[in-house]
Amino acid sequence: MSHQFKLGQRVRQSRASEASDRNARGDTYEVIRLMPEDRDGNPCYRIKSASGERAVSQAELVLA
């Protein structure tokens, strides 16, 4: 599977992942690094917002 998002794009966490991470609600992130796929074959990203950085899988993101 290839990366759907590009460096510099703005993304948000999907509603499903927001429910499990209340601190991320409403935050807009910038893609700062494309990472290898996880064990399930989902491309991963390093994303950054004013509240910090995190690593997430593509399945957790939507375009902002």
C-alpha positions in Angstrom: 0.0 0.0 0.0 1.3 3.5 -0.8 1.2 6.7 1.3 -2.0 8.6 0.7 -0.8 11.9 2.3 2.2 13.9 1.4 4.7 15.9 3.5 3.3 19.2 4.6 -0.3 18.2 4.1 -2.8 19.1 6.9 -4.7 16.1 8.4 -6.9 15.3 11.3 -7.4 12.1 13.2 -10.5 10.2 12.1 -13.5 10.2 14.4 -12.9 6.6 15.4 -9.4 7.3 16.7 -10.5 10.6 18.4 -12.9 8.6 20.6 -9.9 6.7 21.9 -7.7 9.8 22.3 -9.6 12.7 23.8 -6.6 15.0 23.8 -6.4 14.9 20.0 -10.0 16.1 19.3 -10.1 19.0 16.9 -6.3 19.2 16.4 -5.0 19.8 12.9 -1.7 18.1 12.3 1.0 18.6 9.6 2.6 15.5 8.1 6.3 15.8 8.8 7.6 12.3 8.0 6.5 9.3 5.9 7.3 6.2 7.8 7.3 2.5 6.8 4.2 0.3 6.9 3.0 -1.2 10.2 2.6 -5.0 10.7 -0.9 -4.8 9.0 0.5 -3.1 5.9 -0.8 0.4 6.7 1.5 3.2 5.8 2.5 5.3 8.9 3.3 8.9 9.4 4.9 11.3 11.9 2.5 14.2 12.4 2.9 17.5 14.4 0.5 20.0 16.0 0.8 22.8 18.5 0.2 20.1 21.2 3.1 17.9 20.1 4.2 15.1 17.7 2.9 11.6 17.3 3.2 8.6 15.0 0.0 7.3 13.5 -1.2 4.9 10.8 -2.9 6.0 7.6 -6.1 4.4 8.7 -6.3 6.9 11.6 -6.1 10.0 9.4 -8.4 12.1 7.2 -7.5 15.2 5.1 -8.2 18.4 7.0 
